[in-house]
Amino acid sequence: MSVHATVVFTDLFGSTSVYEALGNAQATQAVTQVTNWIANTVGAHGGRVVKLLGDGVLAIFRNNRSAISAVVEIQRKHQERMAKVPLAHRLPIRIGVACGDVEIVAQDYYGDAVNVAARLSDLSGANQIWANAAALEGINEAEGVRFRVLGPISIRGRSEPCTVHQVDWEDDAASSLLTRQSDMVPLFDPAEVDTLGGQIELIWMDVTRSFKSFDLPIHIGRLRQAEFVVDDPRVSRTHARIDWRNGSMMLVDLSSYGCWLRFAGDGSDLLLRREECVLHGQGEISLGSSFADPSAPTLRFSVSQPPI
């Protein structure tokens, strides 16, 4: 049976580090508490939990307005909960939302909207909500909630790119929980930003280079021919590529050992192995070794998006 629905996929970001910090039994209890709380919040907003996926929740809403209301409440209330938890034990949530036709088979849900919601959750950062355009159709921005266009983004397994919005939900109090003062210092001189497109600044040791959207793609690696050279044995000859794709900066891992990505204020790390992720705001990229290694070759980045 086919129905039109709004799909919500939530994922606890950085749960691996929490398992390491707390041990299996205590971490499993913490993850279960959060996923059960998410399920209860979904139900309170008229949604239905399809299944729990370890540290993830797949839910369905018949009304996109209810879905957006639910995910905003989840992020806001979860920030209040996390403020009372030690940093190493926190489990930030990332959320993908997609509206479209889905197929119901044996009480499970399949289809493009399910795939898009799951992929948007994977691509987003901790504490973020990414939604396709259909999920926001007919919804006005409420107090403290803004819809920011990230542009068309390629979704794995989909021939056409998907127009994605970030649902900015943080009020001033929540933002202070997420952002340290040192993270708020801009790397760009506003006068130098490319007003026609995006711009990214990369810093490694004493090397600083800026690239405008029309300079991309660029390659990062040990090869002298790379546009941004990182001379470290852990870095592949061509380790990663940065693309300008339909209005977004994309980091594409090309290496054998991966890229670790950390966004400013998120507190959790994302590992890319032959995968890609949208770069936004400020953060760090560790090449070939995790951030746990203090000697890892680590780049700082800052992205300026074109004006909306």
Residue pairs with C-beta under 8 A, 6 or more apart in sequence:
1 103
1 104
2 101
2 102
2 103
2 104
2 111
3 62
3 101
3 102
3 104
4 99
4 100
4 101
4 102
5 60
5 61
5 62
5 99
5 100
5 101
5 102
5 109
5 113
6 60
6 61
6 62
6 63
6 64
6 66
6 67
6 97
6 98
6 99
6 113
6 135
7 58
7 59
7 60
7 61
7 97
7 98
7 99
7 100
7 102
7 109
7 113
7 114
7 116
7 117
8 42
8 47
8 57
8 58
8 59
8 60
8 61
8 67
8 70
8 71
8 95
8 96
8 97
8 117
9 56
9 57
9 58
9 59
9 95
9 96
9 97
9 114
9 117
9 118
9 120
9 121
10 38
10 56
10 57
10 59
10 71
10 74
10 93
10 94
10 95
10 121
11 55
11 56
11 93
11 94
11 95
11 121
11 122
12 31
12 34
12 35
12 55
12 56
12 91
12 92
12 93
13 91
13 92
13 93
13 94
13 125
13 126
13 266
13 268
13 270
14 90
14 91
14 92
14 126
14 267
14 268
14 269
15 27
15 31
15 55
15 91
17 88
17 268
17 269
18 27
18 30
18 31
18 88
18 89
18 90
18 91
19 27
19 28
21 27
21 88
21 89
22 30
22 89
30 89
30 91
31 54
31 55
31 91
34 78
34 91
34 93
35 52
35 55
35 56
35 57
38 57
38 74
38 93
39 49
39 52
39 57
39 59
41 70
41 73
41 74
41 77
42 48
42 49
42 57
42 59
42 61
42 70
43 49
44 70
45 61
45 66
45 67
45 69
45 70
45 73
46 61
46 62
46 63
46 66
47 59
47 60
47 61
47 66
47 67
47 70
48 59
48 60
48 61
49 57
49 58
49 59
50 58
50 59
50 60
50 107
50 108
50 109
51 57
51 58
51 108
52 58
55 91
56 121
58 109
58 114
58 117
58 118
59 70
60 102
60 109
61 67
61 70
64 99
64 134
64 135
64 136
64 137
64 138
64 139
65 138
65 139
67 97
67 99
67 135
68 97
68 131
68 135
68 136
68 139
68 167
71 95
71 97
71 129
71 167
72 129
72 145
72 167
72 169
74 93
74 95
75 93
75 95
75 127
75 129
75 169
75 170
76 169
76 171
76 174
78 92
78 93
79 127
79 170
79 174
79 177
79 178
82 90
82 91
82 92
82 177
83 177
87 267
90 267
92 126
92 127
92 266
92 267
92 268
93 126
93 127
94 121
94 124
94 125
94 126
94 127
94 128
94 129
95 121
95 124
95 128
95 129
95 130
96 116
96 117
96 118
96 119
96 120
96 121
96 122
96 123
96 124
96 129
96 130
96 131
97 117
97 120
97 129
97 130
97 131
97 132
97 135
97 167
98 112
98 113
98 114
98 116
98 117
98 120
98 131
98 132
98 134
98 135
98 162
99 113
99 132
99 134
99 135
99 137
100 111
100 112
100 113
100 116
100 132
100 134
101 111
101 112
101 113
102 109
102 110
102 111
102 112
102 113
102 114
103 109
103 110
103 111
112 158
113 132
115 155
115 157
115 158
116 132
116 155
116 158
116 162
119 155
119 156
119 157
120 130
120 131
120 132
120 155
120 162
120 164
121 130
123 130
123 153
123 277
123 278
124 130
124 166
125 263
125 266
125 270
125 280
126 263
126 266
126 267
126 268
127 170
127 178
127 265
127 266
128 166
129 166
129 167
129 169
130 150
130 164
130 165
130 166
130 167
131 147
131 164
131 165
131 166
131 167
132 162
132 163
132 164
132 165
133 162
133 163
133 164
133 165
136 147
136 165
136 167
139 147
141 147
144 169
144 170
144 171
145 167
145 168
145 169
146 167
146 168
147 165
147 166
147 167
147 168
148 165
148 166
148 167
148 168
148 308
149 163
149 164
149 165
149 247
149 308
150 164
150 165
150 166
150 247
150 248
150 278
150 280
151 163
151 164
151 246
151 247
151 248
152 161
152 162
152 163
152 164
152 245
152 246
152 247
152 248
153 161
153 162
153 163
153 164
153 245
153 246
153 248
153 250
153 278
154 161
154 162
154 245
154 246
154 250
154 276
155 161
155 162
161 245
161 246
166 280
170 178
178 265
178 266
179 264
179 265
180 264
180 265
183 264
183 265
183 282
186 302
187 201
187 203
187 282
187 300
187 302
188 199
188 201
188 210
188 302
188 304
192 210
193 199
193 304
194 212
194 213
194 304
194 306
195 306
195 307
196 213
196 306
197 212
197 213
197 214
197 244
197 306
198 212
198 213
198 244
198 247
198 248
198 249
198 303
198 304
198 305
198 306
199 210
199 211
199 212
199 213
199 303
199 304
200 210
200 211
200 242
200 249
200 279
200 301
200 302
200 303
200 304
201 208
201 209
201 210
201 211
201 301
201 302
202 208
202 209
202 210
202 211
202 220
202 228
202 299
202 300
202 301
203 299
203 300
203 301
204 228
204 230
204 297
204 298
204 299
204 300
207 228
207 229
209 227
209 228
211 218
211 227
211 242
213 244
213 306
214 244
215 227
216 242
216 243
216 244
216 249
217 241
217 242
217 243
217 244
218 226
218 227
218 228
218 241
218 242
219 225
219 226
219 227
219 228
219 238
219 240
219 241
219 254
220 226
220 227
220 228
220 230
220 235
220 238
220 239
220 240
220 241
220 242
220 287
220 299
221 229
221 230
221 235
221 236
221 237
221 238
221 239
221 240
222 229
222 230
222 231
222 232
222 235
222 236
222 237
222 239
223 229
223 237
223 238
226 238
228 299
230 239
230 287
230 297
230 299
232 287
232 288
232 297
234 257
234 287
234 288
234 289
234 296
234 297
235 255
235 287
235 288
235 297
236 254
236 255
236 256
236 257
236 287
236 288
238 254
238 255
239 253
239 254
239 255
239 259
239 287
239 288
240 251
240 252
240 253
240 254
240 255
240 259
240 285
240 287
241 251
241 252
241 254
242 249
242 250
242 251
242 252
242 279
243 249
243 250
243 252
244 250
247 305
247 306
248 278
248 279
248 280
248 305
249 278
249 279
249 280
249 303
249 305
250 276
250 277
250 278
250 279
251 259
251 261
251 272
251 276
251 277
251 278
251 279
251 285
252 275
252 276
253 259
253 272
253 273
253 274
253 275
253 276
254 274
255 273
255 287
255 288
257 273
257 288
257 289
258 271
258 272
258 273
258 288
259 271
259 272
259 285
259 286
259 287
260 269
260 270
260 271
260 272
260 285
260 286
260 289
260 290
260 291
260 296
261 269
261 270
261 271
261 272
261 277
261 283
261 284
261 285
261 286
262 268
262 269
262 270
262 283
262 284
262 285
262 286
262 291
263 280
263 281
263 282
263 283
264 281
264 282
264 283
266 283
269 290
269 291
270 277
271 290
279 301
279 303
280 303
280 305
281 302
281 303
282 300
282 301
282 302
282 303
283 300
283 301
284 291
284 298
284 299
284 300
284 301
285 298
285 299
285 301
286 293
286 296
286 297
286 298
286 299
287 296
287 297
287 298
287 299
288 296
288 297
289 295
289 296
289 297
290 296
291 298
